[in-house]
Amino acid sequence: FMRHPEQLFAKPVESVQLDPQNAVVVQQHVLCAAAELPLDLQGRDAELFGPQLVNAVSALRAEGMLGLHPRNQYATHLLYYTGSQESVTRGITLRSIDPEHFAIVNEESNVVLEHVESRMAFYEVYDGAVY
């Protein structure tokens, strides 16, 4: 693309490959949903997330990420985000499910150019690479 930038916009957009049954993907979506509104295990959320919701909720509760409201312990069908992060979505990426990333930083301006998955860093991060 450096020598022929017009090719960047001439090619069709890639189709996304997503497994909606993937436990990590479901957990991330459930966590983001609970951070926005209480997660309703008997209502719309159960319908939208399907049978994967039970395992995702169990895992997230075990990690201390979901829990009951401290002032309403009787509404056991409603779960709230109880994690320590102020913004859940900052720790979740749409590009991958790998939780560990490296930031590519411009040393002169101290600006983050890109984040690279830890498993791909060995292949993509090297002197002379274009970001």
Salt bridges, closest charged atoms under 4 A:
GLU6 OE2 - HIS4 ND1 3.70
GLU47 OE2 - ARG44 NH1 2.99
GLU117 OE1 - ARG119 NE 2.92
